[in-house]
Amino acid sequence: MRQRRLGVELRKMRQAAGMTTEHAAGLLGVPRTNIPNMESGRAPVSGARVRTLASNYGCTDQSYVEALAAMAGDRT
């Protein structure tokens, strides 16, 4: 459930930044298909990747980003 919720938040940030999945994948150096898988909760995402994406998406709310990164780190 947490991974799905995290994915929804990542998708919202990416869309608000006007960024494509291809561009987001390029930021992480991963195949384009990894981004939709992360955003749907099918693929895990690390806290470090959450921070990288949020920074590149222009998210300036550090407490929000850290809360998302904590969700990524909690695999329970």
N, C-alpha and C positions, 0 to 999 in steps of 0.2 A: 504494500500500500504506500509506504513512504517513497519508494522509487517512482511510482506513478505520479504522486503529488509533486515530487521534485521535478520530474519531467515536464509536467504542466507548467510549472513556474519558469523553467528554462525556455520552453516554447514561447511563453508570454514575453519574456525578456528579448528573445531573438526577434520575434515579430515586431515588438515595439521599436527595436533598433533598425527595422527594415532590412534585415539581413537574411540571405538565403541559407538553406542547409549546406549548399556547396561552400559558401564563404565561411560558415561556422566550422565546417569540417577542415577547411584549410588552416584555420587558426590553431586547431589541435593536431594537425598532421595525420588525420584519420580518413578513411573512406567516407564518402558522402552518406552512405547508408547508416553509418554509426549515429549520426545526429537524430534522425527520426526514431531509431531504436532507443536512444537515451531519453528522448522526449516522451516516449510511450511507456517507459519503465521496463522495457524488455532487456535493455543492456545497462549494467551498472555504470555509474559515473563517480569518479573520485572527487574529494573535496578540492583538490588542486585544480582539476578541470572545471569545476563549478566556478572557482575564483577567476580562472583565465577567461572563461566565457563571459562571466558577468562584467569583468573589466573591459573586454572588447565590445560588449553590448552597450557600454556606457552607463551601467548601473552604479550609482554613487552612494546608495544606502548600504553602508558597510555592515550594519547589524543584520539586515536582510540577507546579504550575501553570506555572512558567517552562519546564520541559521540554516541556510540551504546547504552550505558545506558540511555542517554538522549532520544534517539529514543524510547526506551522501556517505558519511563515515559510519553511520549507524545501520548495520546490515541486519538488525533484528526485526 
